[in-house]
Amino acid sequence: MTKAEKKERRRRVGAEEFITAWQTSANVEEVALRLHEEETVSGDNLRLSLSARACTLRKKGIPLKSMQLGNRKGLDIESLTSLARELEGSN
């Protein structure tokens, strides 16, 4: 199944259902599992989309709790932070 087909299959989620899932979940991955079929949850795009929707609702005044996207496996945060600081003034 292509990405376009997966996206097309993903059902629309109403604001009330989204808010309920967001407020009762421990993390963004859990929100994705509650709202969408398991096979469509893989990858970062859905998690980013869910976080963006939460951000949009917060800007409209809805007090949604904050959640971290989580650390992607395999990332060495300390060395990447050092690299970013070293390159900060190079352009």
N, C-alpha and C positions, 0 to 999 in steps of 0.2 A: 504494500500500500504506500502510495506516495505521500509526501508531506501535505500537499494540497488536498488529497482525499481525506487524510486524517483531520485536517482543519475543517473541512466541509462537514465531516461527520460529527464534530464537536457541537454539542447542543448549546443553545443560548441559555445563559443562567441569569435569572432575574436578580435585581438588587437585594431583595429580602433574603433569597436563598444564599447569595454570595456573602452577605453580612453575617448570616447565621453560621455558615461554614467557617468564615474567617475568625469570628470571635470564639468559636468552640474548638479550634484547631491549635495544635502546639507549634506548627511550622508551616511554611508555604507548601511543602510537599504533601502534607496531610490535607490541606485545602484542595490541592489538585486532585488527590485521590477521592475526596468526598464529592467533588463537583463533576469529574470527568472519568470516563472509562480508563481503566488501568493502562491499556496500550497507548493511550494518547498522552500519558503523563511524562514520558521520557524526554530528556533534553531540558535546556534552560529556557527556551522560548515561552513555554507555558508558565513557568514560575515567574519569569519577568513580567509577563502579561498580567498575571494575578496581582503581583506587587504594584504594578502601575495602576490597575483598577482601584486597589485599596488607597493608593496615594491620591487619585482623583476624587474618591469619595471623601477622604480626609479634608481636601481643599474645599469641598462643599460644606464642611462643618460636621461631618459624621465622625464621631470619636472612635475610630477603629484602633485596636492595639497594634503596636509595632512588632514586626517579626523580621528576623534576619533571613536572608536568602540561604545562608549556610555556606560553609567553605567547600569549594569543589575539591574533590579528592585529588591528591597529588600536587597541590599547589604549596610551595614553600613560601608562606606569607612573609617571613622575615627577610629572606633574600630578595624577594620581589619588591618589598618596601625599600630596602637598601638601594636596589637598582633604580627605582623611581626617583629617590632622593638624589642619587648621583647624576641622573639625567635631567633633573628639574630645570637647571639653568643653562642647558646646552643648546637651546634653539634660540 
